[in-house]
Amino acid sequence: MHPEQHIDTLLQVTQEAVVLHDKFPKGRKHLLVVSRQEGLDCVKDLNRSHIQLLKNLQALGEEWVQNLLNEDQSLVFRLGYHSEPSMRQLHLHVISQDFDSPSLKNKKHWNSFTTSFFRDSKATIEELETTGRVQLYGDEHSIQNLELRCHRCQSTQGNIARLKQHIRMCKAPFPSDLVHKGYLYTWK
């Protein structure tokens, strides 16, 4: 990872990671915590030797969540990885759950953050600790075929415009499994 190539979006550089604004944010706040370790492109490349790296990326992502929550206490965040990322080099998404962005344009964008295609950071670390690898479930390619469902109330919406209108108004609680497992970050 060459931070100097991303100077316009760069937020922080550490020994292990580069933090930058996502070029095409899918929420009001959307950052990437990009690993600087060569040869790590996606979660399939991970094994037990990467657990500490992932914990460090998680901690850095959580620091940025707190910074962003200090700016806007109404936001809710989730941290995770795409099963099959759109760019090479392992990166952790730090994304607000409002999904209020003009860059959120299609079913693939939506489903890549609201289905099993999006792997929560904590769950990924736990899976590596337990099994030594990250298991992909085979449905990663089918996200374009899935219905557009609200990530809160699970109601089906016919198109992305209708979905975006719905999520602006939806006040349903977040799914209890995300809450109970600590996958959501809010102002405390």
Sequence and secondary structure as in RCSB ss.txt:
>XXXX:A:sequence
MHPEQHIDTLLQVTQEAVVLHDKFPKGRKHLLVVSRQEGLDCVKDLNRSHIQLLKNLQALGEEWVQNLLNEDQSL
VFRLGYHSEPSMRQLHLHVISQDFDSPSLKNKKHWNSFTTSFFRDSKATIEELETTGRVQLYGDEHSIQNLELRC
HRCQSTQGNIARLKQHIRMCKAPFPSDLVHKGYLYTWK
>XXXX:A:secstr
  GGGGTTTEEEE SSEEEEE SS SSSSEEEEEE  TT  SGGG  GGGHHHHHHHHHHHHHHHHHHHHH TT 
 EEEEEESS SSSS EEEEEETT   TT  SHHHHHHHHSTTEEEHHHHHHHHHHHSS    S GGGGGGS EE 
TTT  EESSHHHHHHHHHH      HHHHHTT EE   
